[in-house]
Amino acid sequence: MTIAIYAGTFDPFTLGHEDVLRRACQIFEEVIVAVAADTGRQTFFSFQERVELAQAALKDVKGVRVVGFQGLLSEFVRSTGASVLIRGVRNGSDFDYETRMACVNHALNKNVQTIFFPPINGTQSISGSLVREIHRLGGDVSAFVSPVVCQALEAKKGTAQ
C-alpha cells in the first residue's frame, strides 16, 4: 500500500485543500494530512486548532488521518513510511515554488516523490491568507471553507489577526 502525505500549514483548511485531498484519496488507500507546527510565520489559528479543524473538516473522508508534525517534512515522511507527497498548485508561482520544494524533499529523502494536483473545480483562487483577509474585513467566507472552519473563524472574531 502506498501512503501519501498532504502537508501544509492549513491556516485554515480550505475547500481548495479539501478538493486536493479528496482527489488524492481516489488514488491512494491512505492519505496523511500533516499539519506543520513550525510555519516560519505567525498563524491565525494555533497549531492545535489547525490540527483539530482539519480533523473536523475531514471526519467523513475515508482513508484520511490528520496529524501534526514538527521539523523537516522529509523526516516526517520517512517516519511514516510514506513515499508520496501531495501538493496543490493553483498557478505558475505555486508550480515554481512547489517544484523547488519537490527537488529539495527528494534530495533529503530519495524515497519520496511529489505529485501535483491542479485545481479543477473553481478552487484556484482560494488560499488561507485570502480567507483570513476576507474574514478580517467582515466578509462571508462560507464559499471557501467548510462550515466547521467558518464557525471557528466566527468564534475568533474580534481577536488579534
Order of alpha helices (4+ residues) and beta strands (2+ residues): beta-alpha-beta-alpha-beta-alpha-beta-alpha-beta-alpha-alpha
